[in-house]
Amino acid sequence: MIRSKNTEQILHFRTISRQYSDASILMHEAIARKAGLSGTDHKYLGFLIQNGKMTAGELSKITGLTTGAVTGLIDRLEKKKLVKRQFGKDDRRQVIIIPNTQNAMKLLKPLFADLQKNSIKLINSFSESEILVIEKYFHSAIRVMTQTTKKITTQ
């Protein structure tokens, strides 16, 4: 364990961070259930919407999901008309996943309405300098988690 000038403060911060992560998972699971999705399918749908169309192989590589798991994911999301498959022009074995953003937003937007409203209210309660500190933390935490993920998946 890395020693710090204030170990108690670090432990307290870790506890709060874990509580934030747990609350986020529970909220997203509840939203997913209400939308008729699994929590994992909901998060990967969001990932596809954010990143746009990609091949099934790319999704498998980025997420670490097996190709079979990606096929199941695509099957479930396609059945709900949230994505569609397109086959490669030069190689029909290549499957391109295209998110149906319009259908996804129609399904999910009402479930996120209160969260959006309350998040805006929360963000507006911070000063510009506080927001910069929070953004710095999130950017740094994302970098640490990304590095950790890469390290784990390449071992």
C-alpha positions as CSV (number, residue, x, y, z in Angstrom):
1,M,0.0,0.0,0.0
2,I,1.3,3.5,-0.9
3,R,1.8,5.5,2.2
4,S,0.3,9.0,2.3
5,K,0.6,12.0,4.6
6,N,-3.0,11.4,5.5
7,T,-3.9,7.8,5.2
8,E,-7.3,8.3,6.9
9,Q,-8.3,10.8,4.3
10,I,-7.3,8.5,1.5
11,L,-9.3,5.6,3.1
12,H,-12.3,7.9,3.5
13,F,-12.0,9.0,-0.2
14,R,-11.8,5.4,-1.3
15,T,-15.0,4.6,0.7
16,I,-16.9,7.5,-0.9
17,S,-15.6,6.6,-4.4
18,R,-16.7,3.0,-3.9
19,Q,-20.1,4.2,-2.7
20,Y,-20.4,6.4,-5.8
21,S,-19.5,3.4,-8.0
22,D,-22.0,1.1,-6.3
23,A,-24.8,3.7,-6.6
24,S,-24.0,4.2,-10.3
25,I,-24.2,0.4,-10.9
26,L,-27.4,0.1,-9.0
27,M,-29.0,3.0,-10.8
28,H,-28.0,1.8,-14.2
29,E,-29.2,-1.7,-13.4
30,A,-32.6,-0.2,-12.4
31,I,-32.8,1.9,-15.6
32,A,-31.8,-1.2,-17.7
33,R,-34.5,-3.4,-16.1
34,K,-37.1,-0.7,-16.6
35,A,-36.1,-0.5,-20.3
36,G,-36.2,-4.3,-20.6
37,L,-32.5,-4.7,-20.9
38,S,-29.8,-6.3,-18.7
39,G,-27.4,-3.9,-17.1
40,T,-24.6,-5.1,-19.3
41,D,-26.6,-4.7,-22.5
42,H,-27.6,-1.2,-21.4
43,K,-24.0,-0.1,-20.8
44,Y,-22.8,-1.6,-24.1
45,L,-25.6,0.0,-25.9
46,G,-24.5,3.3,-24.4
47,F,-21.0,2.5,-25.5
48,L,-22.1,1.9,-29.1
49,I,-24.1,5.1,-29.2
50,Q,-21.2,7.1,-27.9
51,N,-18.6,5.5,-30.3
52,G,-20.8,4.9,-33.3
53,K,-20.8,2.0,-35.7
54,M,-18.1,-0.5,-35.3
55,T,-17.4,-4.1,-36.3
56,A,-18.2,-6.9,-34.0
57,G,-14.5,-7.7,-33.8
58,E,-13.7,-4.2,-32.8
59,L,-16.3,-4.3,-30.0
60,S,-14.9,-7.7,-28.9
61,K,-11.4,-6.3,-28.8
62,I,-12.3,-3.1,-27.0
63,T,-14.6,-4.7,-24.4
64,G,-12.8,-8.0,-23.9
65,L,-16.0,-9.8,-24.6
66,T,-15.7,-13.1,-26.5
67,T,-17.0,-13.1,-30.1
68,G,-19.8,-15.4,-28.9
69,A,-20.8,-12.9,-26.2
70,V,-20.7,-10.0,-28.7
71,T,-23.0,-12.1,-31.0
72,G,-25.4,-12.6,-28.2
73,L,-25.3,-8.9,-27.3
74,I,-26.0,-7.9,-30.9
75,D,-28.8,-10.5,-31.1
76,R,-30.5,-9.1,-28.0
77,L,-30.1,-5.4,-29.0
78,E,-31.2,-6.1,-32.6
79,K,-34.3,-7.9,-31.4
80,K,-35.3,-4.7,-29.6
81,K,-34.4,-2.6,-32.7
82,L,-31.7,-0.8,-30.8
83,V,-28.9,-1.8,-33.3
84,K,-28.8,-3.4,-36.7
85,R,-26.2,-5.6,-38.4
86,Q,-24.6,-4.7,-41.6
87,F,-22.3,-7.1,-43.4
88,G,-19.0,-5.9,-44.8
89,K,-19.1,-5.2,-48.6
90,D,-15.8,-7.0,-49.3
91,D,-16.1,-9.6,-46.6
92,R,-19.6,-10.8,-45.6
93,R,-18.0,-12.5,-42.5
94,Q,-17.4,-9.0,-41.2
95,V,-20.4,-7.7,-39.1
96,I,-20.8,-4.0,-38.6
97,I,-22.9,-3.0,-35.6
98,I,-24.9,0.2,-36.2
99,P,-26.7,1.7,-33.2
100,N,-30.2,2.9,-33.7
101,T,-29.8,6.1,-31.7
102,Q,-33.3,7.3,-32.4
103,N,-34.9,4.1,-30.9
104,A,-32.5,4.0,-28.0
105,M,-33.2,7.6,-27.1
106,K,-36.9,7.0,-27.3
107,L,-36.5,4.1,-24.9
108,L,-34.0,5.6,-22.5
109,K,-34.5,9.4,-22.5
110,P,-37.6,9.3,-20.2
111,L,-35.7,7.0,-17.8
112,F,-32.8,9.5,-17.6
113,A,-35.0,12.7,-17.4
114,D,-34.8,13.1,-13.6
115,L,-31.1,12.2,-13.5
116,Q,-30.4,14.8,-16.1
117,K,-32.4,17.5,-14.3
118,N,-30.8,16.7,-10.9
119,S,-27.3,16.4,-12.4
120,I,-27.6,19.9,-14.0
121,K,-28.8,21.3,-10.7
122,L,-25.9,19.6,-8.9
123,I,-23.3,20.9,-11.4
124,N,-24.7,24.4,-11.1
125,S,-24.2,24.3,-7.4
126,F,-20.4,24.2,-7.8
127,S,-18.1,27.2,-8.6
128,E,-16.0,27.2,-11.8
129,S,-12.9,26.3,-9.8
130,E,-14.6,23.4,-8.0
131,I,-15.8,22.1,-11.4
132,L,-12.2,22.2,-12.7
133,V,-11.1,20.1,-9.7
134,I,-13.8,17.6,-10.2
135,E,-13.0,17.4,-13.9
136,K,-9.4,16.9,-13.1
137,Y,-10.2,14.0,-10.8
138,F,-12.5,12.3,-13.3
139,H,-9.9,12.7,-16.2
140,S,-7.2,11.3,-13.9
141,A,-9.3,8.5,-12.6
142,I,-10.3,7.5,-16.1
143,R,-6.6,7.4,-17.1
144,V,-5.8,5.2,-14.0
145,M,-8.7,2.8,-14.7
146,T,-7.8,2.6,-18.4
147,Q,-4.2,1.8,-17.6
148,T,-5.3,-0.8,-15.0
149,T,-7.6,-2.4,-17.5
150,K,-4.9,-2.6,-20.2
151,K,-2.4,-4.0,-17.7
152,I,-4.9,-6.7,-16.6
153,T,-6.0,-7.6,-20.1
154,T,-2.5,-7.9,-21.5
155,Q,-1.2,-10.2,-18.7
